[in-house]
Amino acid sequence: MKAIVNARAVLEDRVLERATVLFDGRFRRIGQDVPTDGCDVVDAGGRYLFPGLIDLHMHGLMGKETLDPDVAAHRFIAAQLPKQGVTGYLPSFGSAPLPKMAAALEAVRACMKQPCGAKAHGAYMEGVFISLEKRGAHDPSLLMPPDTDFMLSFLDVIKVAIAAPELYPEYISWCAERGIVCAMGHTDATYEQAMEGVRRGATQATHLFNGMRGMSHREAGMAGAALLCDAVNVELIADTAHVAKEMFRLVYRLKGPDRILLITDSSPAAGLGPGVYTSSGRRVTVDDLVGRLDNGTISSSVVPLRKGVLNFHLHAGAPLHEAARMATLNPARVLGVDKSLGSIRVGKQADMFLADGDMNVWQTFVDGERVYQA
């Protein structure tokens, strides 16, 4: 048995001061003044103990791209993520030819069977079946109508799929009927078209405000539908560039702590620092927050999820345990794994990390085993 003592444990409903957590592969006891006789003890030194972060939407890290068909590239990403406190993720695919996407999905399938570092819970199909008008950084030459035969080959891998409800409402129904979480995004849908998507089974909005029709006083748009509909979870890139920090409070007030999914939408340049890189075959110039194509269009973020949690906590006014929930328990619910992951609770798998008040990671554990130490 192992123990972490003198921690500020970030639980589902509060931060427990002076906490002791006993664990092996799972959390066994959580409290104060818990005996640790015979345990291998880690003194947290007053640091925060968070559940492992789950990044539902990320495209790469440290020069490696999720569209890479090489299993070694995916294992590299999985091995690097715990340095950021991430213990689970969905590799997400932008637009690419379907054969290339198929090869990358096969690589994800292999990583799902043999985890290495952070756990790949499946894949997020973002690209290809989207709106030309709201394509963002996606290559317009690659966009196409939904290919359900292609999707059928990877039902065990694809956990979330994007759809433009104004174009492909039947596709939303098709995904929902097969247990795929359908996210509305890269869409020019009106409010009514978005609500029709919800009626057909859509339950998520891809990177809120980005790649979608916005709100106005005359038409609530896709963004308004996502904010006002209680059945829709909203992804939020909390890097303060994709969405202004002043908007965090609005999103928090309308959606509450259980319907927000903090994501990174990270590019392969994440972790490399400012510079000029290649993503999905296109040149991207990266600063401290985001990448941009040559035409100025934002192309993914480079801000780690741990910083997104801190940003939301500071600028939305959300208590720390609620901001953390948006990157832990909420995504675990989307994936259907919240019974075993997503929070520090007795019986759940011991995925967690220790960090200071600025969210600098000190140690990360997956299934109770230390996989990273600063």
SVG drawing of the C-alpha trace seen along z (x, -y; Angstrom):
<svg xmlns="http://www.w3.org/2000/svg" viewBox="-36 -42 48 47">
<polyline fill="none" stroke="black" stroke-width="0.4" points="0.0,0.0 1.1,-3.6 0.1,-6.8 0.2,-10.5 0.1,-12.7 0.0,-16.4 -2.0,-17.1 -4.8,-19.4 -7.0,-16.8 -9.2,-18.2 -12.4,-16.1 -15.6,-16.2 -17.3,-18.7 -14.5,-20.4 -10.7,-20.7 -9.8,-18.5 -6.9,-20.1 -4.2,-18.1 -5.5,-15.0 -4.0,-11.5 -4.8,-9.2 -4.1,-5.5 -3.9,-3.7 -2.6,-0.8 -4.1,-0.5 -7.2,-2.2 -8.0,-4.7 -8.5,-2.8 -8.9,-5.4 -9.2,-9.2 -9.3,-11.4 -7.4,-13.2 -5.3,-11.5 -5.4,-8.2 -2.9,-5.7 -0.1,-5.0 1.7,-2.2 3.5,0.1 2.8,-2.3 5.3,-3.7 4.7,-7.4 5.0,-10.5 4.8,-13.8 3.0,-16.3 4.3,-19.2 1.0,-21.0 0.6,-20.6 -2.7,-20.1 -3.6,-16.5 -5.8,-16.5 -7.5,-13.6 -5.8,-12.9 -6.8,-15.3 -8.7,-13.9 -8.2,-15.9 -11.1,-15.1 -9.8,-17.0 -6.1,-17.3 -4.3,-17.0 -0.7,-16.6 2.2,-17.4 6.0,-17.9 6.2,-17.7 4.0,-14.6 0.6,-14.6 -2.4,-12.4 -2.8,-11.9 0.5,-10.1 -0.1,-6.4 3.1,-5.4 2.2,-3.7 5.5,-4.9 4.3,-8.5 1.1,-7.8 3.0,-6.1 5.3,-9.1 2.3,-11.4 0.9,-9.1 4.2,-9.1 4.6,-12.9 1.1,-13.8 1.6,-12.8 4.1,-15.7 1.1,-17.9 -1.0,-16.0 -3.0,-14.3 -3.7,-10.7 -6.4,-10.1 -7.1,-11.6 -8.9,-11.3 -6.5,-11.8 -8.4,-14.0 -8.3,-14.1 -8.6,-17.1 -9.2,-16.8 -7.2,-14.4 -7.7,-11.8 -9.7,-8.9 -6.9,-6.3 -4.5,-8.4 -7.2,-8.8 -7.8,-5.0 -4.1,-4.3 -4.0,-6.8 -7.2,-5.2 -5.5,-1.8 -2.5,-3.2 -5.0,-4.5 -6.6,-1.1 -3.2,0.5 -2.6,-2.1 -6.0,-1.4 -5.0,2.3 -1.6,1.6 -1.6,-1.7 1.7,-3.5 1.5,-6.5 -1.7,-8.4 -4.7,-6.2 -6.0,-6.6 -9.8,-6.2 -10.5,-6.2 -10.5,-8.9 -12.3,-12.1 -13.4,-12.4 -13.3,-16.2 -12.5,-16.7 -13.9,-16.0 -17.6,-15.9 -18.0,-19.6 -19.2,-22.9 -17.1,-24.7 -18.3,-28.1 -17.0,-27.4 -14.1,-25.2 -11.6,-27.3 -8.1,-25.9 -9.3,-22.8 -8.3,-22.3 -11.4,-22.9 -10.2,-20.5 -10.6,-17.6 -14.2,-18.2 -16.8,-15.7 -20.2,-14.3 -20.3,-11.6 -19.0,-8.2 -20.8,-5.8 -19.0,-2.7 -15.7,-4.2 -17.2,-4.9 -18.4,-1.4 -14.9,0.0 -13.9,-2.0 -16.9,-1.9 -14.7,-0.5 -12.3,-3.4 -14.3,-6.5 -15.9,-7.9 -16.8,-11.4 -17.7,-12.5 -18.4,-16.0 -21.4,-17.0 -22.8,-20.1 -26.5,-19.8 -27.6,-22.2 -25.9,-19.8 -26.1,-16.3 -28.9,-15.9 -29.3,-12.2 -25.7,-11.6 -26.3,-12.8 -29.0,-10.2 -26.8,-7.6 -24.0,-8.3 -26.4,-8.5 -27.9,-5.2 -24.5,-3.5 -23.3,-5.0 -21.0,-7.6 -21.1,-11.0 -22.1,-13.5 -20.7,-17.0 -22.0,-19.9 -19.1,-22.0 -17.5,-23.6 -21.1,-24.5 -23.0,-27.5 -26.2,-26.2 -28.9,-28.5 -30.4,-28.1 -33.3,-26.1 -31.0,-23.9 -28.8,-23.3 -31.9,-22.4 -32.9,-19.9 -29.5,-18.4 -30.1,-18.0 -33.5,-16.4 -31.6,-13.9 -29.2,-13.0 -26.3,-15.6 -25.1,-16.2 -21.9,-18.2 -20.6,-21.5 -17.1,-21.5 -14.8,-24.3 -17.6,-26.7 -17.7,-30.0 -15.0,-28.8 -15.9,-27.3 -19.6,-28.0 -22.3,-30.6 -22.2,-33.1 -24.9,-34.8 -26.5,-38.1 -29.5,-40.0 -31.5,-38.8 -30.4,-35.2 -29.1,-33.1 -27.1,-30.8 -25.3,-27.6 -23.4,-29.2 -26.7,-30.4 -28.2,-26.9 -25.2,-25.3 -25.4,-27.7 -29.1,-27.6 -29.8,-23.9 -29.3,-21.9 -28.8,-18.7 -25.6,-20.0 -22.1,-19.8 -19.8,-22.6 -16.1,-22.2 -14.1,-25.3 -10.5,-26.1 -9.5,-28.2 -6.3,-29.6 -7.7,-33.2 -7.0,-33.5 -9.7,-31.2 -12.2,-32.7 -11.8,-35.9 -11.4,-35.4 -14.3,-37.7 -16.6,-35.2 -15.6,-32.4 -18.0,-33.8 -20.8,-33.9 -20.3,-30.3 -20.0,-29.3 -23.2,-31.1 -25.2,-29.5 -23.8,-26.0 -22.8,-25.4 -20.0,-23.1 -21.3,-19.9 -21.8,-20.8 -18.4,-22.4 -15.6,-20.4 -12.2,-22.1 -10.1,-21.0 -6.8,-22.0 -7.3,-21.4 -3.6,-21.2 -1.4,-21.3 1.7,-19.2 3.7,-22.4 2.4,-22.3 5.4,-22.1 7.9,-23.3 7.7,-27.0 7.1,-29.8 8.2,-29.2 7.1,-28.1 5.9,-24.5 3.9,-22.2 0.5,-20.8 -1.6,-18.6 0.8,-19.6 0.3,-23.4 2.6,-26.0 1.6,-27.3 3.2,-30.2 3.0,-29.7 3.2,-32.2 2.7,-31.6 -1.0,-30.7 -2.0,-29.6 -0.8,-28.8 -2.0,-30.6 -2.0,-29.8 -0.4,-32.2 -3.8,-33.9 -4.1,-34.6 -6.7,-31.9 -6.2,-30.3 -5.0,-26.7 -5.2,-25.0 -3.7,-25.9 -0.4,-25.3 -1.6,-26.0 -1.7,-22.8 -4.9,-21.7 -3.6,-22.3 -3.3,-26.0 -6.8,-26.0 -8.1,-24.7 -6.3,-27.5 -7.4,-30.1 -11.1,-29.1 -10.8,-29.1 -9.3,-32.6 -11.5,-34.3 -14.8,-32.5 -15.0,-32.6 -15.5,-28.9 -14.1,-27.2 -11.0,-25.1 -12.7,-21.8 -15.4,-22.8 -12.8,-24.0 -10.9,-20.7 -14.2,-18.7 -14.5,-20.2 -11.3,-18.5 -11.7,-15.3 -15.1,-14.0 -17.1,-15.7 -15.1,-14.2 -15.1,-10.9 -18.9,-11.0 -18.8,-11.8 -16.7,-8.7 -18.8,-6.6 -15.9,-5.8 -16.9,-8.0 -17.6,-4.9 -13.9,-4.2 -12.1,-7.5 -12.4,-11.2 -12.3,-11.9 -10.5,-11.0 -13.0,-8.6 -12.6,-5.2 -12.7,-2.4 -11.8,-4.4 -8.5,-3.9 -5.7,-5.9 -5.0,-8.3 -3.8,-11.6 -1.2,-14.3 0.4,-16.6 0.9,-20.3 1.5,-23.6 -0.9,-26.6 0.2,-27.6 -0.5,-24.1 3.1,-23.2 3.1,-19.4 5.4,-17.6 4.3,-14.0 1.8,-12.0 0.4,-8.6 -1.5,-6.2 -3.2,-3.2 -1.3,-4.0 2.1,-3.9 4.3,-7.0 4.8,-7.7 6.3,-11.2 8.3,-13.2 9.6,-16.7"/>
</svg>
